[in-house]
Amino acid sequence: MKVLIAGCGFVGERAADLLHAAGHEVIGLTHSPESTARLAVAKPWRVESCDISNQDSVSALATKIGGNINAVIHCASSSRGGAEMYQAVYVDGMRHLVTAFPRAFALYTSSTSVYPQVDGEIVDETSHADPDRDTGRLLREAENIALHAGGAVARLAGIYGPGRSFVLKNLLEGKAAIEGNHGQGRLLNQIHADDAAAALVHLITQRLSGIFNVVDDAQMTQRQCLERLCAIFGLKLPGEREPDPNRKRGWSHKRVSNTKLHATGWQPYFSIYFDALRDDPDLVSSILNLVQSAVETPLPRQPNIILIGLMGSGKTTVGRIVAQMIGFQIVDTDHLIADTAGMTIPEIFAAEGEAGFRLRESAALRSLLGKRGCVIATGGGIITQPRNLPILRHLGYIVWLDADPERLARRTAMNNNRPLLNGEEDPKAKLERLLNERKPLYKSLADLRIKTAELTPQETAYGVMESARVFFARRQKLESVS
């Protein structure tokens, strides 16, 4: 099948990737030549520049690529513009695509914001959908163009994914609030970008005409969602405020049903938002990174102590002593990985390689979100994965236990549980190389560096404990002032 995708943004790019992986021929359209050039280098599918709001531009594209297009997906963005941009990109763009490719199955990606209900009722594809704002009415007009052409409409709920989660980002930035509904807030209808893309692919490959709601399986009120997020991230529940009457697509409170789409055989991989927080390897870390990089006031650190450093630096030994001193729980990420996998670390490396182990390591780290009162001894390479760094910063006070490679080689010589030291390279030489590679990462991440060469484990543990006590006392004072 030959598919044209107008708009290769957050969802369109994913849909193009899925279609190409399934063996279909994909042509992605972007508005700007810069985006076209970027995607052309990064993607294996064809990319063309086209302004779909301009009929001549679309006609020229049709002449260039030929008319044998089997399906057209319109998921271009209005770039946060108002009614004028909605008219140009959504309505005119959809009309131009249908005119230029009349034999193609047309799919328009709309929004569940077209449902204006405010009483918390369940809405499906037959429910009243006549929004009172110009932007909503223009969405409906674009929908009708696709439907009249015998195509389909996918009404997408609030889209989230790596780098995009307004609920979590607003909470971390201190901008969240519970809006109306007797202190419960509106119902949140959401869909992960991967699941949205899979739904678009499902609809066009099955040629399913009509309207379909694309939403996950578990709608929550703002209060329900924010209470769980606050418990995970150690934050206070935001206050209440009156609904904003100036929201672009209006304020609504409804529970959007995905029963019709489910009945066609589609189901979301992330059935609930909190599944994605746990299982998407990049969702939490990307949002934490955005906020940590942008906010002037540092985010709260969780009351944990995290030990980083090369294998053999004493993280587990020192961690146990610190935990006993202050009554914390000791958590070893390698032990957590092995327990979850039901395999030893060498067995994981043998079966899945280092890449598989690193994915499990990141998952183990995410499983510690919400933990407090722990000393966390990490694997030596945990800092090599960029997705882990924002979570480590969030989880607590970070201490780098630094030891010279010769000492590390002696400590690890009799340990067969170190897959990275296997092979032909001399262990001491490999440890020297690993330290040189990782030293800048350890240094940039650590709140404190302790050189352990002349210290006993007990002395090192005391230094960790006292420095952590001072750190958290100062942070608490700063947070109480702010």
PEKAZI-V85875 format. One record per helix or strand of 3 or more residues. SS is the DSSP state (~ for helix, > for strand). FROM is the first residue (numbers start at 1). TO is the last residue. If there is no record, write none. Layout:
ss:SS from:FROM to:TO
ss:SS from:FROM to:TO
This chain:
ss:> from:2 to:6
ss:~ from:12 to:21
ss:> from:25 to:30
ss:~ from:33 to:42
ss:> from:46 to:49
ss:~ from:55 to:65
ss:> from:71 to:74
ss:~ from:83 to:100
ss:> from:105 to:111
ss:~ from:112 to:114
ss:~ from:134 to:148
ss:> from:152 to:156
ss:> from:158 to:161
ss:~ from:166 to:172
ss:> from:190 to:192
ss:~ from:193 to:205
ss:> from:210 to:214
ss:~ from:222 to:233
ss:~ from:259 to:263
ss:~ from:273 to:279
ss:~ from:283 to:294
ss:> from:305 to:308
ss:~ from:315 to:326
ss:> from:329 to:332
ss:~ from:333 to:341
ss:~ from:345 to:366
ss:> from:374 to:377
ss:~ from:382 to:384
ss:~ from:386 to:395
ss:> from:397 to:402
ss:~ from:405 to:412
ss:~ from:419 to:421
ss:~ from:427 to:445
ss:> from:448 to:451
ss:~ from:457 to:481
